Amino acid sequence: MIKDKVYSLSKIDLLSDLSTSELEELSSDFLWENYSQGSEIIKQGQEEHAFYILIEGKANVMIWKEGDRARRVRSLGPGDTFGEFSLLDGKTAATTILCQENCQVLMMDSEGFARMLLRWPKLYQTFIGRLTQNLNEANLILSEVKYKEVLRSALQLTQYKDKFYGLWGGARTTSEVERQLKELSEPKGHLLLTGERGTGRQMMAWYVHQRQSGPEAPFVVVDGGRFDQQWKGLITEPAVENKTLENANLFDIAEGGTLFIREINLISPQTQLQLARSIDFKKSKCFVIGSINLEKDEQERGIIPELRKCFAHTYEIPPLRKRKRDIPILAQGFLEKLAQKNQRKVPILNQEATQLLLSHHYRQGNVSELIQVIERAFHIADQDVIGLEQIFFGPTAEQNGYTINLLSWPKLKEVLQKGVLLGRLRGTAAILFIAMILLLLFDPQVAVSTKLFTLVWGLWWPALALISPFLGRVWCTVCPFSTIMDFVQKRLHKNYGIPKLIIEYDYILMSLLFLLIFWIEVISDMRYKPIYTAMLLIAIQVFAVVIGIFFPRHTWCRHFCPLGGFIGIASVGSMLEVRADPSVCLNKCITFDCYVGTKRVSGCPMSQHLPFLDNNLDCKLCFNCVRNCPNGSVQVNLRLAGREVWHLVRVNQGFVVFIGVMLGILVPLNYFVTFRQVEVLSAGKVWFSLCFWGAGLIGGMLAWLLSKPFKTKAASLRVKIVFAFTPLVLAGHIMYQISFVPGIRQLFFGVGYDAQTGALFLHIPAIVLARGIVTAFGLVLTGVTIALVLLRTKGKGAASFKA
């Protein structure tokens, strides 16, 4: 039955742009209905409405006059739709649909119709275009008043009084706008509004309309970019004006009110000339407001002189970046309006968030962009204060290259959405972690004799360096530190705001903690002392728990954890990523569950908003977003390893310092520890400490000076090149960790011939061979990554130059 629906829907012109999977999803909202010859599918005057598609048979559209007299308007055949007028204007059915023969239809109720328009916004314009054609035909039968009401409902799907915030900025800006509104509201001629995208031209037009015509008068909005395709037939010149077509004109529809034409310069010159003549002929019918986008890429087409003469007034709205003093006032005003609408306490923007708002240039959408940022922050904030963590700017993440969505495998999708397996893995890891600490504390000899202690130090560290570049922060998925911290946090939580210094300089904190832990490990001979190891693990766990109690979500993991920083950098180019479809998120999502969470599953522990996530640095692969997303937007992708490095945009650029630190300490680690056995002499430890801290700090400072991070909002070429050294950094740390793999120093590889021939055996220590292979891979991958970063940047620059 579903296949029949999908096949039938695929033959409908209205739905021709939908894919098979989308049609399958849409078909669930349709029901089959059969009607016999002479029966009524819709009865004139009925109040219950639905959307119908005629699949088989023929029907007539009838209008019943006084008494029993009826008039046939038109005939319907297979593929025709009806019922949409009543759904749009909410009035009783204006016509009767009478079956001329046995008919089979697909029926969708009003809720399904609303979902269809919300789920597939691309149907919106197509649908309105079809309505326009049908309304032109219906005009021959319907009365003038009824016709205007129906077309107005099609053109005015948005309630403008609810759409606009009505805020202009500070006292100075508001006073200037009020003065202009007063001047423009006096009808001395039509108005042309100019400005960049999102500056508020439509809101200005609405308030001019309110002042001039009143709230009850029609406010008809049409798009200049689609004017030729959709509205050209609804403007008439004096030469063709007659009483038969008197009501088939946009000026008649907007009579007594305002006709607002967005991006009027995008109308073709021929239609502009026709429009100019119509405006001049119909100048007493309604007030006309046109708008022009002043951005460079939108000014290739202007308006012809004949049309320009129709506008007696021109008013330019300045971009938001030229009046930044208005930004804090606008932002707080938006929050007050949102709080009133949602019956919530008004959140306050903290100083750091306000400074971030002021530092942005709003070239993507001016005030509209600010509104989107504030609305998003309002809905995802879980406190009465909005900080840096809730402010997301710029374009959404883009898919770069081919990926394979692992969630297309139903079994894996089911496992991740249920979360039971992951929960058990985390619980098991936490129990084993606690058991290991108890064993190290109270019976260290057992830990040593069973090789458990050796395996942890000898295999765990190298495994992290090897696995993370391929599978990302998969260790963080089951990390016992995080699991125990989360367990305590859910029961004891102060939820204080994260201090500005921690957010801005987390890369320094992580770098210093990384240096400190590594240094303590070497100086204390921790690899050979179970008690010291247990004390270090307990100290880290206590620190993580304290941070979790005082601050929101997994602040420890994102801003403090040195192991997380190491794995995060290694994961930037991994083969596994969690991403979202931004078009679905921005057009369909209204709950922000991936960030906020649900009653069953917490939101993103790393405070990531998925449409803006475009790197793996702070993604813990917890898969909470997979479980929370109600729209199926989340994807778990396999991709080409290393590709993300040359696509970096929003990455925390300060981590170039962490990379420099990790690269710098490789010299003292591999020289003193591997070759000089620093644990033998106390003097060696002093020299090691000086070299270790000196190399680490110098490496971090050099990385900062060379990359110049935070000079631009997006990652610069210098930053990308430093991140391109990640394979070499990982190779160096793997070389160091290989020295501690159990039994590797006793393993040799050799080749030789029979002694009688005089040939000598050649023995190669396994550790030397392993280091050679790792070094070669590190150098090659680093060289390839740097080359790709340079080539992509050069290609992008050339493309921009040509454009």
Disulfide bonds with the S-S distance in Angstrom:
none
